[in-house]
């Protein structure tokens, strides 16, 4: 343990990267911090969300120790704190405001981790707010505290940019979560995808951050991108070129199939993918609780006639049903389907609806993901006709038929015969994939595959989006 004293201007600001500010009244703050917790107070450049961006204060302004912000001489403290926003009065709970403080005492500037818990805030805490604009082009809600967290100095204050409070109100009113700024999704059919599909060069993908961002952005907007000229490493003892494509983004997801896996026609296959017959539209591993988000398939050999790859945007089909057949869309959203894998010493089983929304309680909410894997579908567990004459099942059956027809319509599919050296990356929670039959006796068809979890991909997209992304839409 060590003791650190922080002397603040009167009143002055402690510089805080991407956070609200704690303000002291000319006092010497002496607190004991754990070395492991605080270490050295160094700034760290971290990716931030739109909400965090709204909290950033220009560093040059914070370093002006002659800046003074007037606060009421006799502040009026309340648990429900009123803030003047755009000519109107908005009310915020004092616990929310206190919990939002990102001063260097409340949030470690190096690790960006909170140094207090929400549970530490006394239920009796009260705040008093004054809006100030003494920072050029920066309107702040300066909040004094009564009954603050135990151990905090009497003069501790919180400064929250009004943009932060506006964004908080917008998110609450729209029932949205706080996320990074992201591009607008593009729901596609065949004509659109044939126009928009991108084939990015492997060398540029591996060396250029902008090209990597372009790939990640396309995976988000369209759910599908190709990398071409991926090297063939079969001259060595292993064929792991796909791992370089994966690890350019982040860590890959290992499953019982291994770190990587081979899609070949083999005798006595444990998976229909390992045959040469037609493989219909589906998603991988829907029987797992944490279904992989991205799938990578690197074409190592493409010497057998046939075997064209087909892709279909399930979001496009589902949104079309939401508009044209809302009752059937509702069945996809509410009727539970079983997915299972009981084979080769493995036992996996999940029960989930076909369509999952960002807010499952709001039928108008954006689509979060789709579950659709007919080869691995198991028996239904309820609504099987014993109670309501099978009414719910009949509606779901009609919905499944419409969804299947839409996704398999050639007008809604993108078809491509992968060349050796091509690697496709697609969103396994959105884009359905299929394969035409091929003639294994006339040549080899070999794909090397790998998976990635959503968090890994989303993290890299957020980081590069801060560097290269344009303003998008948060959802």
C-alpha positions, 0 to 999 in steps of 0.5 A: 500500500502507498499513500498519494496526495492529490492537490486540486486547484480551487476549484479545479479539474483532475484530467480524466480521459473519456470520463466525467470529472471529479472536482475538489475545492482546493483541498489536499486529498489523501487516500490509500490506494492499492498498487495493484488497483492504481499503479501509476496515474498514466493516461491510456488511450482506450476505445470508447462508445458514443456515450463515452465520447460525449463525456470527453473534455478537451485536455487543454481546457482541463489544464487551465488551473485558473478556471473557476466554476461557480456553484450555489453558496447554499445548494439544495440537495435532493435524491431526484436531481433536476438538470436544465436541458435545452430549456426544459427540466430533466430529472435524474436519480442521484444514484445514477449521477453518482455512479456515472462519475469518471474522475480519476478517483472514481475510475482509474485512468490507466486501467479505466476500471471503476474503483467503487461499486454501485453498492457502495453508494449510500441509499441516502445520497443527495445531489445538487446540480448547477449547469455551467458553460465556462468551458468553451463549447462544453456545457456541464452539469456540476454536481455537489454531493451530500452523504457521498460514498464513505471515504470520499473527501467532502469536496468531491464533485462530479461534472457531467457533460450535458451531451452525456445526459441527453444521450442517456435520456435518448437511450432510456426513451428508446429502450436502447443499450449503450454501444459503440457507433456502428454502421447501418446494416444492409439487408440484402438479396441476390441483386444487391449482394452481387453489386456489393460483394467484396473480395479483399487481397490477403496481403492488404488484409494482413498489413493494412488496418484500413483494409481490416476495418473494411472487412469487419465493417462489411461483416457487420453491414452485409454479414459476408466478405471474401479474402483472396490469395490466401497462401497454401501452407500444405507444403508443411506439416499442417494447413493453418493458413485460415488461422492467420486470417482469424488471428488478424482479428483476434483469438479463434474459438475452439470447439470439439471439432478442434481449433480448425477443422476440415470440410472434406468428403470422408467415409462414415461421416459424423457430420453431413458437411463431411459428405459430397451431397447437397447441404441445405441452408443452415447455421453451425452449432445452434445446439451450443449455448454460445454459438460461434458468431463468425465462421471462416472457410479457406478453400484449399482444394477446388478440383471437384466439379460442383460444390458451389457455395450459397449464402442467404441473408436471414435478416432480409427474410425475417424483416420481410416477414415482419412487414408482410406476415406479422403473425408468422414473424411473431411465431418465429419470435416466440415458438421454441425449437430444439437443436441437438447433437448426440453423436460420437460421444457428444451431447449438446442441446439447446431450445430457442426461438428462430428469431431473437430480438435486441429487446425480446419484450418489444416485437418492434425491436431490431433483430439480434440473431437468427437460429436456423439449422434444420439438419440438427433440429430435434423434437419439439418440447411443447405445443405438440397438439395435446392441449390446443389442437396443435394451433401454435405448432401449425402457425409455426409450421406455416412461418417456417415454410415461408422463411424457408421459401424466402431464404432459398429463393434464388432471387435472395441468394448469393452463389459463388464457386470458391477458388483455391486461395479464397477465404470466406468470412460470414456472420454465422448468426445471420447469414445462412450457408449451403453447398451444392453436391460435388463429384468427389471421384473427379477431384478434391474439394477441401475447405479449412474452417475456424470459428470466432466468438462475437466479443472478439470480433466486436472489440476489434470492430469498435477499436478500428471504428474509432480510428477509421469509421464514419458516424453510423447508427447505434442499435 
